[in-house]
Amino acid sequence: MGSPFYNAEHEAYRGVVRRFVEREIEPYAHQWDEAGEFPRMLYEKAAAIGLLGLGFPEQYGGIEADSFMWIVAVQELARAGAGGVSAGLNSHSIGAPPIARAGKPEFKARVLPQILSGKKISALAITEPSGGSDVANLRGWLTTVVARICLDMLRARKSRKEDPMGPHVPEPVDETREREAEMADSVGAALLVVLETLQPAERLAFVLHDMFAVPFEEIAPIVGRSVDASRQLASRARRRVQGAPVPETDLSRQRGIVDAFLKASREGNFEGLLAVLDPDVVFRADDAAVRLGSLPEIRGADAVAQLYKGRARAARTALVDGEIGVAVILGGQLRIALRVTFRGDRIAEMEALADAERIAALEVEVLEG
């Protein structure tokens, strides 16, 4: 029985990529590895089967593709045993996505068709450390760049519909080779399905730390959180992947802390606020919240308590992406969401989000009673 995660379209494209690998890469892979390069024409041949255009807008020569189509392509390229060739053909996956998302229309129209057709190669220009570059740690820099691109793409999927490719004619599949990879395919696809249930920042923190051993000190600036908050993201994701829900006792205890914080805030009880704030608490606000009058960052229990003294009239304790936080409701609409990180029985970090797109990507449930 085939994998339940792939449909006929996925398997048809698998056949296309496999024949491309067998015909255009495998016979020459060793020779190219020895030479340290492969013919530039290979980009155009890869583009001809849609390999360079996966996930890019059709108007620029791309092909709308779901996550499993990417998995199929990567699996088949890996069969050639030539990692350098695969990495080279996909070099555009670092430089082209930011252009597709943030480039001006005329720039995208000029550049993307050339890249996705294989006529131009998307590359990075990095200066030497002695020339003033802050990219001395190339591995760390690349991790940050790729991770942020992935994070942006995950967040964008909330508002971008992913449709399958156009009409297709199913290709015959080599059942012998499929059986050899079936178990690995199913396990990998099953893990992807579980990861799909995680929030973008959770998924990124979990994958970087648990699968690639990236320390939380490096993950924190990538996801835009503190080290403690990043550790909490990975822990929450780990529980969900393992099928373990957040302990009700933890949620109940944390809800009590936030309830006490909001009560003290509304009553102007400075001492009550200090009682639930960690001495080194940090408050951060996104750009949208700053435009509403907030400071971008406040440190220390006294300063944060002074900020919230006599406020929080419209704030309610809520679940924010499954964790205890705060929702500010004005005019019947969610205007600001606060992510809260705890250290013991005190609040260690608060992050105010007012950006409409970021709020739309959150799952917020106000807790009544």
Contacts in CASP RR format, 6 or more apart in sequence:
PFRMAT RR
TARGET T0000
AUTHOR 0000-0000-0000
METHOD contacts of the structure
MODEL  1
MGSPFYNAEHEAYRGVVRRFVEREIEPYAHQWDEAGEFPRMLYEKAAAIG
LLGLGFPEQYGGIEADSFMWIVAVQELARAGAGGVSAGLNSHSIGAPPIA
RAGKPEFKARVLPQILSGKKISALAITEPSGGSDVANLRGWLTTVVARIC
LDMLRARKSRKEDPMGPHVPEPVDETREREAEMADSVGAALLVVLETLQP
AERLAFVLHDMFAVPFEEIAPIVGRSVDASRQLASRARRRVQGAPVPETD
LSRQRGIVDAFLKASREGNFEGLLAVLDPDVVFRADDAAVRLGSLPEIRG
ADAVAQLYKGRARAARTALVDGEIGVAVILGGQLRIALRVTFRGDRIAEM
EALADAERIAALEVEVLEG
2 178 0 8 1.000
2 182 0 8 1.000
3 182 0 8 1.000
3 185 0 8 1.000
3 186 0 8 1.000
3 189 0 8 1.000
4 186 0 8 1.000
5 68 0 8 1.000
5 185 0 8 1.000
5 186 0 8 1.000
5 189 0 8 1.000
5 190 0 8 1.000
5 192 0 8 1.000
5 193 0 8 1.000
6 14 0 8 1.000
6 68 0 8 1.000
6 72 0 8 1.000
6 185 0 8 1.000
6 189 0 8 1.000
7 164 0 8 1.000
8 168 0 8 1.000
8 170 0 8 1.000
9 69 0 8 1.000
9 164 0 8 1.000
9 165 0 8 1.000
9 166 0 8 1.000
9 168 0 8 1.000
10 68 0 8 1.000
10 69 0 8 1.000
10 72 0 8 1.000
11 72 0 8 1.000
11 170 0 8 1.000
11 171 0 8 1.000
11 173 0 8 1.000
12 168 0 8 1.000
12 169 0 8 1.000
12 170 0 8 1.000
12 171 0 8 1.000
13 69 0 8 1.000
13 72 0 8 1.000
13 73 0 8 1.000
13 165 0 8 1.000
13 168 0 8 1.000
14 72 0 8 1.000
14 75 0 8 1.000
14 76 0 8 1.000
14 171 0 8 1.000
14 173 0 8 1.000
15 76 0 8 1.000
15 171 0 8 1.000
15 173 0 8 1.000
16 49 0 8 1.000
16 171 0 8 1.000
17 49 0 8 1.000
17 51 0 8 1.000
17 72 0 8 1.000
17 73 0 8 1.000
17 76 0 8 1.000
17 77 0 8 1.000
18 76 0 8 1.000
18 79 0 8 1.000
18 174 0 8 1.000
20 45 0 8 1.000
20 46 0 8 1.000
20 49 0 8 1.000
20 51 0 8 1.000
20 76 0 8 1.000
21 76 0 8 1.000
21 77 0 8 1.000
21 79 0 8 1.000
21 80 0 8 1.000
24 42 0 8 1.000
24 45 0 8 1.000
25 42 0 8 1.000
25 77 0 8 1.000
25 80 0 8 1.000
25 82 0 8 1.000
25 85 0 8 1.000
26 79 0 8 1.000
26 80 0 8 1.000
28 38 0 8 1.000
29 80 0 8 1.000
29 81 0 8 1.000
29 82 0 8 1.000
29 85 0 8 1.000
30 82 0 8 1.000
32 38 0 8 1.000
32 82 0 8 1.000
32 85 0 8 1.000
33 82 0 8 1.000
33 84 0 8 1.000
33 85 0 8 1.000
38 85 0 8 1.000
38 88 0 8 1.000
40 121 0 8 1.000
42 85 0 8 1.000
42 89 0 8 1.000
43 52 0 8 1.000
43 89 0 8 1.000
43 118 0 8 1.000
43 119 0 8 1.000
43 121 0 8 1.000
44 117 0 8 1.000
44 118 0 8 1.000
44 119 0 8 1.000
46 52 0 8 1.000
46 89 0 8 1.000
46 118 0 8 1.000
47 53 0 8 1.000
47 116 0 8 1.000
47 117 0 8 1.000
47 118 0 8 1.000
50 62 0 8 1.000
50 63 0 8 1.000
51 73 0 8 1.000
51 89 0 8 1.000
52 89 0 8 1.000
52 92 0 8 1.000
52 115 0 8 1.000
52 116 0 8 1.000
52 117 0 8 1.000
52 118 0 8 1.000
53 61 0 8 1.000
53 62 0 8 1.000
53 63 0 8 1.000
53 116 0 8 1.000
54 62 0 8 1.000
54 63 0 8 1.000
54 65 0 8 1.000
54 69 0 8 1.000
54 70 0 8 1.000
54 73 0 8 1.000
55 62 0 8 1.000
55 63 0 8 1.000
55 64 0 8 1.000
55 65 0 8 1.000
55 70 0 8 1.000
56 62 0 8 1.000
56 63 0 8 1.000
56 96 0 8 1.000
56 100 0 8 1.000
56 112 0 8 1.000
56 116 0 8 1.000
57 64 0 8 1.000
57 100 0 8 1.000
57 112 0 8 1.000
58 64 0 8 1.000
60 100 0 8 1.000
60 108 0 8 1.000
60 109 0 8 1.000
60 112 0 8 1.000
60 113 0 8 1.000
60 116 0 8 1.000
61 112 0 8 1.000
61 113 0 8 1.000
61 116 0 8 1.000
61 117 0 8 1.000
62 116 0 8 1.000
63 165 0 8 1.000
64 162 0 8 1.000
64 163 0 8 1.000
64 164 0 8 1.000
64 165 0 8 1.000
65 162 0 8 1.000
65 164 0 8 1.000
65 165 0 8 1.000
66 162 0 8 1.000
66 164 0 8 1.000
67 192 0 8 1.000
67 196 0 8 1.000
68 189 0 8 1.000
68 192 0 8 1.000
69 165 0 8 1.000
71 188 0 8 1.000
71 189 0 8 1.000
71 192 0 8 1.000
74 86 0 8 1.000
75 181 0 8 1.000
75 185 0 8 1.000
77 83 0 8 1.000
77 85 0 8 1.000
77 86 0 8 1.000
77 89 0 8 1.000
78 86 0 8 1.000
80 86 0 8 1.000
91 121 0 8 1.000
91 122 0 8 1.000
91 123 0 8 1.000
92 115 0 8 1.000
92 116 0 8 1.000
92 121 0 8 1.000
92 122 0 8 1.000
94 122 0 8 1.000
94 124 0 8 1.000
94 142 0 8 1.000
94 145 0 8 1.000
94 146 0 8 1.000
94 149 0 8 1.000
95 122 0 8 1.000
95 123 0 8 1.000
95 124 0 8 1.000
96 112 0 8 1.000
96 115 0 8 1.000
96 116 0 8 1.000
96 122 0 8 1.000
97 149 0 8 1.000
97 152 0 8 1.000
97 153 0 8 1.000
98 149 0 8 1.000
99 107 0 8 1.000
99 108 0 8 1.000
99 111 0 8 1.000
99 112 0 8 1.000
99 122 0 8 1.000
100 108 0 8 1.000
100 112 0 8 1.000
101 152 0 8 1.000
101 156 0 8 1.000
111 120 0 8 1.000
114 120 0 8 1.000
115 121 0 8 1.000
115 122 0 8 1.000
126 133 0 8 1.000
126 135 0 8 1.000
126 138 0 8 1.000
127 133 0 8 1.000
127 135 0 8 1.000
129 135 0 8 1.000
129 136 0 8 1.000
134 141 0 8 1.000
135 141 0 8 1.000
140 218 0 8 1.000
143 208 0 8 1.000
143 212 0 8 1.000
143 214 0 8 1.000
143 218 0 8 1.000
143 222 0 8 1.000
144 218 0 8 1.000
144 221 0 8 1.000
144 222 0 8 1.000
147 204 0 8 1.000
147 208 0 8 1.000
147 222 0 8 1.000
147 223 0 8 1.000
148 222 0 8 1.000
150 204 0 8 1.000
151 200 0 8 1.000
151 201 0 8 1.000
151 204 0 8 1.000
151 222 0 8 1.000
151 223 0 8 1.000
154 200 0 8 1.000
154 203 0 8 1.000
154 204 0 8 1.000
155 200 0 8 1.000
155 357 0 8 1.000
155 358 0 8 1.000
155 361 0 8 1.000
158 360 0 8 1.000
158 361 0 8 1.000
159 357 0 8 1.000
159 360 0 8 1.000
191 241 0 8 1.000
194 240 0 8 1.000
194 241 0 8 1.000
195 203 0 8 1.000
195 206 0 8 1.000
195 207 0 8 1.000
195 241 0 8 1.000
197 240 0 8 1.000
198 206 0 8 1.000
198 237 0 8 1.000
198 240 0 8 1.000
198 241 0 8 1.000
199 321 0 8 1.000
199 361 0 8 1.000
199 362 0 8 1.000
199 363 0 8 1.000
200 361 0 8 1.000
201 223 0 8 1.000
201 224 0 8 1.000
201 225 0 8 1.000
201 233 0 8 1.000
202 233 0 8 1.000
202 234 0 8 1.000
202 236 0 8 1.000
202 237 0 8 1.000
202 240 0 8 1.000
202 321 0 8 1.000
203 237 0 8 1.000
204 219 0 8 1.000
204 222 0 8 1.000
204 223 0 8 1.000
205 216 0 8 1.000
205 219 0 8 1.000
205 223 0 8 1.000
205 230 0 8 1.000
205 233 0 8 1.000
205 234 0 8 1.000
205 237 0 8 1.000
206 233 0 8 1.000
206 234 0 8 1.000
206 237 0 8 1.000
206 238 0 8 1.000
206 241 0 8 1.000
208 214 0 8 1.000
208 218 0 8 1.000
208 219 0 8 1.000
208 222 0 8 1.000
209 215 0 8 1.000
209 216 0 8 1.000
209 219 0 8 1.000
209 234 0 8 1.000
210 234 0 8 1.000
210 238 0 8 1.000
216 227 0 8 1.000
216 230 0 8 1.000
216 231 0 8 1.000
216 234 0 8 1.000
217 227 0 8 1.000
219 230 0 8 1.000
219 234 0 8 1.000
220 226 0 8 1.000
220 227 0 8 1.000
220 229 0 8 1.000
220 230 0 8 1.000
223 230 0 8 1.000
223 233 0 8 1.000
225 233 0 8 1.000
225 341 0 8 1.000
225 349 0 8 1.000
225 351 0 8 1.000
226 282 0 8 1.000
226 341 0 8 1.000
226 348 0 8 1.000
226 349 0 8 1.000
228 341 0 8 1.000
228 343 0 8 1.000
228 348 0 8 1.000
228 349 0 8 1.000
229 339 0 8 1.000
229 341 0 8 1.000
229 349 0 8 1.000
229 351 0 8 1.000
232 323 0 8 1.000
232 341 0 8 1.000
236 246 0 8 1.000
236 322 0 8 1.000
236 323 0 8 1.000
239 245 0 8 1.000
239 246 0 8 1.000
246 322 0 8 1.000
246 323 0 8 1.000
251 324 0 8 1.000
253 345 0 8 1.000
254 323 0 8 1.000
254 324 0 8 1.000
254 340 0 8 1.000
254 342 0 8 1.000
255 317 0 8 1.000
255 324 0 8 1.000
255 367 0 8 1.000
256 317 0 8 1.000
257 276 0 8 1.000
257 324 0 8 1.000
257 342 0 8 1.000
257 345 0 8 1.000
257 346 0 8 1.000
257 347 0 8 1.000
258 317 0 8 1.000
258 324 0 8 1.000
258 325 0 8 1.000
258 326 0 8 1.000
258 340 0 8 1.000
258 347 0 8 1.000
259 317 0 8 1.000
260 272 0 8 1.000
260 275 0 8 1.000
260 276 0 8 1.000
261 273 0 8 1.000
261 276 0 8 1.000
261 277 0 8 1.000
261 308 0 8 1.000
261 347 0 8 1.000
262 312 0 8 1.000
262 315 0 8 1.000
262 316 0 8 1.000
262 317 0 8 1.000
262 326 0 8 1.000
263 269 0 8 1.000
264 270 0 8 1.000
264 271 0 8 1.000
264 272 0 8 1.000
264 273 0 8 1.000
264 275 0 8 1.000
264 276 0 8 1.000
265 273 0 8 1.000
265 308 0 8 1.000
265 309 0 8 1.000
265 310 0 8 1.000
265 311 0 8 1.000
265 312 0 8 1.000
265 315 0 8 1.000
266 310 0 8 1.000
266 311 0 8 1.000
266 312 0 8 1.000
266 313 0 8 1.000
267 310 0 8 1.000
268 309 0 8 1.000
268 310 0 8 1.000
269 309 0 8 1.000
270 305 0 8 1.000
270 306 0 8 1.000
270 309 0 8 1.000
272 305 0 8 1.000
273 301 0 8 1.000
273 304 0 8 1.000
273 305 0 8 1.000
273 308 0 8 1.000
273 309 0 8 1.000
274 301 0 8 1.000
274 302 0 8 1.000
274 305 0 8 1.000
276 345 0 8 1.000
276 346 0 8 1.000
276 347 0 8 1.000
277 300 0 8 1.000
277 301 0 8 1.000
277 304 0 8 1.000
277 305 0 8 1.000
277 346 0 8 1.000
277 347 0 8 1.000
278 301 0 8 1.000
278 343 0 8 1.000
278 346 0 8 1.000
278 347 0 8 1.000
278 348 0 8 1.000
279 300 0 8 1.000
279 301 0 8 1.000
280 299 0 8 1.000
280 300 0 8 1.000
280 301 0 8 1.000
280 348 0 8 1.000
281 299 0 8 1.000
281 300 0 8 1.000
281 301 0 8 1.000
281 304 0 8 1.000
281 346 0 8 1.000
281 347 0 8 1.000
281 348 0 8 1.000
281 349 0 8 1.000
281 350 0 8 1.000
282 297 0 8 1.000
282 298 0 8 1.000
282 299 0 8 1.000
282 300 0 8 1.000
282 348 0 8 1.000
282 349 0 8 1.000
282 350 0 8 1.000
283 295 0 8 1.000
283 297 0 8 1.000
283 298 0 8 1.000
283 299 0 8 1.000
283 304 0 8 1.000
283 307 0 8 1.000
283 349 0 8 1.000
283 350 0 8 1.000
283 351 0 8 1.000
283 352 0 8 1.000
284 296 0 8 1.000
284 297 0 8 1.000
284 349 0 8 1.000
284 350 0 8 1.000
284 351 0 8 1.000
284 352 0 8 1.000
285 294 0 8 1.000
285 295 0 8 1.000
285 296 0 8 1.000
285 297 0 8 1.000
285 351 0 8 1.000
285 352 0 8 1.000
285 354 0 8 1.000
286 351 0 8 1.000
286 352 0 8 1.000
286 353 0 8 1.000
286 354 0 8 1.000
286 355 0 8 1.000
286 358 0 8 1.000
287 355 0 8 1.000
288 353 0 8 1.000
288 354 0 8 1.000
288 355 0 8 1.000
288 356 0 8 1.000
288 358 0 8 1.000
289 336 0 8 1.000
289 352 0 8 1.000
289 353 0 8 1.000
289 354 0 8 1.000
289 355 0 8 1.000
290 296 0 8 1.000
291 354 0 8 1.000
292 336 0 8 1.000
292 354 0 8 1.000
294 352 0 8 1.000
295 307 0 8 1.000
298 304 0 8 1.000
298 307 0 8 1.000
304 350 0 8 1.000
312 326 0 8 1.000
314 328 0 8 1.000
314 329 0 8 1.000
314 330 0 8 1.000
314 335 0 8 1.000
315 326 0 8 1.000
315 327 0 8 1.000
315 328 0 8 1.000
315 338 0 8 1.000
316 326 0 8 1.000
316 327 0 8 1.000
316 328 0 8 1.000
316 329 0 8 1.000
316 366 0 8 1.000
316 367 0 8 1.000
317 324 0 8 1.000
317 325 0 8 1.000
317 326 0 8 1.000
317 327 0 8 1.000
317 366 0 8 1.000
317 367 0 8 1.000
318 324 0 8 1.000
318 325 0 8 1.000
318 326 0 8 1.000
318 327 0 8 1.000
318 337 0 8 1.000
318 364 0 8 1.000
318 365 0 8 1.000
318 366 0 8 1.000
318 367 0 8 1.000
319 325 0 8 1.000
319 363 0 8 1.000
319 364 0 8 1.000
319 365 0 8 1.000
319 367 0 8 1.000
320 326 0 8 1.000
320 327 0 8 1.000
320 337 0 8 1.000
320 338 0 8 1.000
320 339 0 8 1.000
320 340 0 8 1.000
320 362 0 8 1.000
320 363 0 8 1.000
320 364 0 8 1.000
321 339 0 8 1.000
321 362 0 8 1.000
321 363 0 8 1.000
321 364 0 8 1.000
322 363 0 8 1.000
322 365 0 8 1.000
323 339 0 8 1.000
323 340 0 8 1.000
324 340 0 8 1.000
325 337 0 8 1.000
325 338 0 8 1.000
325 339 0 8 1.000
325 340 0 8 1.000
326 337 0 8 1.000
326 338 0 8 1.000
326 340 0 8 1.000
326 350 0 8 1.000
327 334 0 8 1.000
327 336 0 8 1.000
327 337 0 8 1.000
327 338 0 8 1.000
327 364 0 8 1.000
327 366 0 8 1.000
328 334 0 8 1.000
328 335 0 8 1.000
328 336 0 8 1.000
328 337 0 8 1.000
328 338 0 8 1.000
329 335 0 8 1.000
329 366 0 8 1.000
334 359 0 8 1.000
334 364 0 8 1.000
335 354 0 8 1.000
336 352 0 8 1.000
336 353 0 8 1.000
336 354 0 8 1.000
336 359 0 8 1.000
337 352 0 8 1.000
337 353 0 8 1.000
337 359 0 8 1.000
337 362 0 8 1.000
337 364 0 8 1.000
338 350 0 8 1.000
338 351 0 8 1.000
338 352 0 8 1.000
338 353 0 8 1.000
339 349 0 8 1.000
339 350 0 8 1.000
339 351 0 8 1.000
339 353 0 8 1.000
340 347 0 8 1.000
340 349 0 8 1.000
340 350 0 8 1.000
340 351 0 8 1.000
341 347 0 8 1.000
341 348 0 8 1.000
341 349 0 8 1.000
341 350 0 8 1.000
341 351 0 8 1.000
342 348 0 8 1.000
353 359 0 8 1.000
353 362 0 8 1.000
END
